[in-house]
Each structure stands twice: as C-alpha cells, then as structure tokens.
C-alpha cells in the first residue's frame, strides 16, 4: 500500500469527565489542526464532549491519545470510541455548539 492509498477512517469519540468550561474544544481543535485531522468537536447537554474525527488510522490513534490527556484544567475520565462512516466532506476541524 502506498501513501496515495491511505484509507480515510472516521471515529466518534465521547469524552467524559470535567471537559466543559475548561477549554477542551479549543484544545481538541488545536491538536486536530496540528495532526491534520478533519471533523468537529462540540459540547453536548450531558456535560460530555463529542468529537467526529476523520484521518488515517495512525493519525486517529495519536489524536485519541491527546483527547485522553486533554488540556491542563480538564479531567478526562473516559473516552468512548466508535467507528462511523467517513464522509470526506470536512476540509478542516470545527468547533460547534
């Protein structure tokens, strides 16, 4: 397999813990931009943060490691990962909601 045939994958991450009001979405966006991940991050009413990320497997693994760490003020207790269909429609990483 050559670099030209790297598969685009997509993951949904549900991040639990103290992750709202601590700059988590901006942290996730910064990491995504640095790694070349596209998709979005948003706060959800449960108090968790949801991330939709699209990249290759290696990049997604690195991204998840950073999501588990979080910014300094956050306390991540759990990251639930699930596979979702890759849309390829995201050209950047956005903060929503």
Contact map, one row per residue, 1 for C-alpha under 8 A:
1110110000000000000000000000000000000000000000000000000000000000000000000000000000000000000000000
1111110000000000000000000000000000000000000000000000000000000000000000000000000000000000000000000
1111110000000000000000000000000000000000000000000000000000000000000000000000000000000000000000000
0111110000000000000000000000000000000000000000000000000000000000000000000000000000000000000000000
1111111000000000000000000000000000000000000000000000000000000000000000000000000000000000000000000
1111111100000000000000000000000000000000000000000000000100000000000000000000000000000000000000000
0000111110000000000000000000000000000000000000000000001110000000000000000000000000000000000000000
0000011111000000000000000000000000000000000000000000011110000000000000000000000000000101000000000
0000001111100000000000000000000000000000000000000000011110000000000000000000000000001100000000000
0000000111110000000000000000000000000000000000000001111000000000000000000000000000111110000000000
0000000011111000000000000000000000000000000000000011110000010000000000000000000011111000000000000
0000000001111100000000000000000000000000000000000111100000000000000000000000000011110000000000000
0000000000111110000000000000000000000000000000000111100000000000000000000000001111000000000000000
0000000000011111000000000000000000000000000000011110000000000000000000000000011110000000000000000
0000000000001111101000000000000000000000000000011110000000000000001100000001111100000000000000000
0000000000000111111000000000000000000000000000111000000000000000000000000001111000000000000000000
0000000000000011111000000000000000000000000000010000000000000000000000000111110000000000000000000
0000000000000001111101000000000000000000000000000000000000000000000000000111100000000000000000000
0000000000000011111111110000000000000000000000111000000000000000000000000111000000000000000000000
0000000000000000011111110000000000000000001000111000000000000000000000000100000000000000000000000
0000000000000000001111110000000000000000000000000000000000000000000000000000000000000000000000000
0000000000000000011111110000000000000000000000000000000000000000000000101100000000000000000000000
0000000000000000001111111110000000000000000000000000000000000000000000101100000000000000000000000
0000000000000000001111111111000000000000000000000000000000000000000001100100000000000000000000000
0000000000000000000000111111100000000000111000001000000000000000000000000000000000000000000000100
0000000000000000000000111111110000000000000000000000000000000000000000000000000000000000000000100
0000000000000000000000111111111000000000000000000000000000000000000001100000000000000000000000000
0000000000000000000000011111111100000000100000000000000000000000011001000000000000000000000000000
0000000000000000000000001111111110000001100000000000000000000000000000000000000000000000000011100
0000000000000000000000000111111111000000000000000000000000000000000000000000000000000000000000000
0000000000000000000000000011111111100000000000000000000000000010010000000000000000000000000000000
0000000000000000000000000001111111111100000000000000000000000010000000000000000000000000000010000
0000000000000000000000000000111111111100000000000000000000000000000000000000000000000000000110000
0000000000000000000000000000011111111000000000000000000000000000000000000000000000000000000000000
0000000000000000000000000000001111111000000000000000000000100010000000000000000000000000000000000
0000000000000000000000000000000111111100000000000000001000100000000000000000000000000000000000000
0000000000000000000000000000000111111110000000000000111000110010000000000000000000000000000110000
0000000000000000000000000000000110011111000000000000111000000000000000000000000000000000011111000
0000000000000000000000000000000000001111100000000011110000000000000000000000000000000000011111000
0000000000000000000000000000100000000111110000000011100000000000000000000000000000000000000011110
0000000000000000000000001001100000000011111000001111000000000000000000000000000000000000000011110
0000000000000000000000001000000000000001111100001110000000000000000000000000000000000000000000111
0000000000000000000100001000000000000000111110111100000000000000000000000000000000000000000000011
0000000000000000000000000000000000000000011111111100000000000000000000000000000000000000000000001
0000000000000000000000000000000000000000001111110000000000000000000000000000000000000000000000000
0000000000000000000000000000000000000000000111110000000000000000000000000000000000000000000000000
0000000000000001001100000000000000000000001111111000000000000000000000000000000000000000000000000
0000000000000111101100000000000000000000001111111100000000000000000000000000000000000000000000000
0000000000000111001100001000000000000000111100111110000000000000000000000000000000000000000000000
0000000000011110000000000000000000000000111100011111000000000000000000000000000000000000000000000
0000000000111110000000000000000000000011110000001111100000000000000000000000000000000000000000000
0000000001111000000000000000000000000011100000000111110000000000000000000000000000000000000000000
0000000001111000000000000000000000001111000000000011111000010000000000000000000000000000000000000
0000000111100000000000000000000000001110000000000001111100010000000000000000000000000101000000000
0000001111000000000000000000000000011100000000000000111110110000000000000000000000000000000000000
0000011110000000000000000000000000000000000000000000011111110000000000000000000000000000000000000
0000001110000000000000000000000000000000000000000000001111111000000000000000000000000000000000000
0000000000000000000000000000000000000000000000000000000111111100000000000000000000000000000000000
0000000000000000000000000000000000111000000000000000001111111110000000000000000000000000000000000
0000000000100000000000000000000000001000000000000000111111111111000000000000000000000000000000000
0000000000000000000000000000000000000000000000000000000011111111100000000000000000000000000000000
0000000000000000000000000000000000000000000000000000000001111111110000000000000000000000000000000
0000000000000000000000000000001100101000000000000000000000111111111000000000000000000000000000000
0000000000000000000000000000000000000000000000000000000000011111111100000000000000000000000000000
0000000000000000000000000000000000000000000000000000000000001111111110000000000000000000000000000
0000000000000000000000000001001000000000000000000000000000000111111111000000000000000000000000000
0000000000000010000000000001000000000000000000000000000000000011111111000000001000000000000000000
0000000000000010000000000000000000000000000000000000000000000001111111000001011000000000000000000
0000000000000000000000000000000000000000000000000000000000000000111111100001000000000000000000000
0000000000000000000000010011000000000000000000000000000000000000011111110111000000000000000000000
0000000000000000000001110010000000000000000000000000000000000000000011111100000000000000000000000
0000000000000000000000000000000000000000000000000000000000000000000001111110000000000000000000000
0000000000000000000001100000000000000000000000000000000000000000000000111110000000000000000000000
0000000000000000111101110000000000000000000000000000000000000000000001111111000000000000000000000
0000000000000000111000000000000000000000000000000000000000000000000001011111100000000000000000000
0000000000000011111000000000000000000000000000000000000000000000000111000111111000000000000000000
0000000000000011110000000000000000000000000000000000000000000000000000000011111000000000000000000
0000000000000111100000000000000000000000000000000000000000000000000100000001111100000000000000000
0000000000001111000000000000000000000000000000000000000000000000001100000001111110000000000000000
0000000000001110000000000000000000000000000000000000000000000000000000000000011111000000000000000
0000000000111100000000000000000000000000000000000000000000000000000000000000001111100000000000000
0000000000111000000000000000000000000000000000000000000000000000000000000000000111110000000000000
0000000001110000000000000000000000000000000000000000000000000000000000000000000011111000000000000
0000000001110000000000000000000000000000000000000000000000000000000000000000000001111100000000000
0000000011100000000000000000000000000000000000000000000000000000000000000000000000111110000000000
0000000111000000000000000000000000000000000000000000010000000000000000000000000000011111000000000
0000000001000000000000000000000000000000000000000000000000000000000000000000000000001111110000000
0000000100000000000000000000000000000000000000000000010000000000000000000000000000000111111000000
0000000000000000000000000000000000000000000000000000000000000000000000000000000000000011111000000
0000000000000000000000000000000000000110000000000000000000000000000000000000000000000011111110000
0000000000000000000000000000000000000110000000000000000000000000000000000000000000000001111110000
0000000000000000000000000000000010001110000000000000000000000000000000000000000000000000011111000
0000000000000000000000000000100110001111100000000000000000000000000000000000000000000000011111100
0000000000000000000000000000100000000111100000000000000000000000000000000000000000000000000111110
0000000000000000000000001100100000000001110000000000000000000000000000000000000000000000000011111
0000000000000000000000000000000000000001111000000000000000000000000000000000000000000000000001111
0000000000000000000000000000000000000000011100000000000000000000000000000000000000000000000000111
